[in-house]
Every structure is written in C-alpha cells, then in structure tokens.
C-alpha cells in the first residue's frame, strides 16, 4: 500500500496554487525535472527556515534536497531556494525513507501501467468502430 503522504504530496506538487508548491515546481523544472512526472516522497519542515525533501523523477532518479525560505514571512515560500541537491539514486534504500521511496516507485509503476492500459483500450475502441 502506497503511503498517503506520497499521493497527497504528489497531488499538491502537481495541482496546488499554494506558494510553496508553485515555487517547488519552478525549482524542480530548473533541475530538469517535470513536476507532472515527479513523485514527492517527503517534504518535512526541519526548522524555521528550511524543509528537507525527497523526490523520484519520471526517469527513476531519486533526489534529496533542502528548500530554504523564511517561513515566518507570509510570502517567504514564493522566494524559496534550493540548498542541498543530491542525486541519491544509488543509495536511496538506506535510511528511514527507503520503504516510502520504494512505495513511490511502485505507485509510479502502477500509474504507468494503468495509463498504458487506458491508452491501449482507447486505441482499440477507436479502431474497432467502422
């Protein structure tokens, strides 16, 4: 079963108008990631000025990052910047977020399979009407 945090945070990344998620989409694009194909494993407030996050890109790379901004400022999130950005694809299994990251991969795979099946069904239906 996929962690509800993964599905909720990924939905927020893809659809939310809240400053934090809008800014995170911009920052991910700046790193070459497509927010619509990226899955959020974690985004956790670690202090008054930063949050630590982990995402899985559409091509299966895993990244860990720190997002810095003044959380006391009403518009601080809109000016967030990336601090640490690390490709941890080879070591994501280590640590407490390993199982949740594995869940993210499973969810990506099932979503991809469902999308492929839906596309094949649509193509079959379209081709079957004469």
C-alpha positions in Angstrom: 0.0 0.0 0.0 1.4 3.4 -1.0 1.9 5.9 1.7 -0.8 8.5 1.7 1.9 11.2 2.1 3.3 10.2 -1.3 0.0 10.5 -3.0 -1.1 13.7 -1.2 2.2 15.5 -1.6 2.5 14.4 -5.3 -1.0 15.7 -5.9 -0.1 19.0 -4.2 3.0 19.3 -6.3 1.1 18.8 -9.5 -2.0 20.9 -8.7 -1.7 23.3 -5.7 -1.7 27.0 -6.1 -0.1 27.4 -2.6 3.2 29.4 -2.9 5.3 26.6 -1.6 4.1 24.1 -4.2 4.2 26.6 -7.1 7.8 27.5 -6.2 8.8 23.9 -5.8 7.5 23.2 -9.3 9.7 26.0 -10.6 12.7 24.8 -8.7 12.3 21.2 -10.0 12.0 22.4 -13.6 15.2 24.3 -13.0 16.8 21.0 -12.1 15.5 19.4 -15.3 12.6 17.5 -13.7 9.0 17.5 -15.0 6.7 18.2 -12.0 3.9 16.3 -13.7 6.1 13.1 -13.8 7.8 13.6 -10.4 6.6 11.9 -7.3 7.2 13.5 -3.9 8.4 11.0 -1.2 8.8 13.6 1.6 8.8 17.3 2.3 9.4 17.8 6.0 9.9 21.0 8.0 13.2 20.8 9.7 13.4 24.2 11.2 12.1 27.8 10.9 14.0 28.3 7.7 14.0 25.1 5.7 12.4 21.8 4.8 14.0 18.6 3.6 12.6 16.8 0.7 13.0 13.7 -1.5 11.5 13.2 -4.9 11.6 10.5 -7.6 11.8 11.8 -11.2 9.9 10.4 -14.1 13.1 8.7 -15.3 13.6 6.9 -11.9 16.3 9.1 -10.4 16.0 9.9 -6.7 16.9 13.3 -5.4 17.2 14.6 -1.9 17.2 18.4 -1.3 16.8 21.2 1.2 14.4 24.0 0.5 15.3 27.3 2.3 12.8 30.1 2.9 11.6 32.4 5.7 8.6 30.5 7.0 7.5 33.4 9.2 7.2 35.7 6.1 3.7 35.5 4.5 5.3 35.3 1.1 8.5 33.6 2.1 7.7 30.3 0.2 7.4 32.2 -3.1 11.1 33.1 -2.7 12.3 29.6 -1.6 15.6 28.4 -3.0 17.3 25.1 -3.2 20.1 24.5 -0.8 21.5 21.0 -1.0 20.5 19.0 -4.1 21.9 15.4 -4.3 21.3 12.5 -6.6 20.9 9.6 -4.2 19.7 7.1 -6.8 22.4 4.6 -5.7 21.7 4.9 -2.0 18.0 5.7 -1.5 17.4 2.3 0.2 19.4 3.4 3.2 17.7 5.2 6.0 14.2 5.6 7.2 12.7 6.8 3.9 13.8 3.7 2.0 10.4 2.0 2.3 8.4 5.1 1.4 10.7 5.6 -1.6 10.1 2.0 -2.7 6.3 2.8 -2.4 6.8 5.8 -4.7 8.4 3.6 -7.3 5.6 1.0 -7.0 3.0 3.8 -7.3 4.7 5.2 -10.4 4.8 1.7 -12.0 1.1 1.1 -11.3 0.1 4.5 -12.6 2.2 4.0 -15.7 0.6 0.6 -16.3 -2.9 1.9 -15.8 -2.2 4.8 -18.2 -0.8 2.4 -20.8 -3.8 0.1 -20.4 -6.2 3.0 -20.8 -4.4 4.2 -23.9 -4.5 0.8 -25.5 -8.2 0.4 -24.7 -9.0 3.8 -26.2 -7.0 2.9 -29.3 -8.7 -0.5 -29.6 -12.1 1.1 -29.2 -11.4 3.8 -31.8 -10.0 1.3 -34.3 -13.0 -1.1 -33.7 -15.7 1.2 -34.9 -16.3 1.1 -38.7 
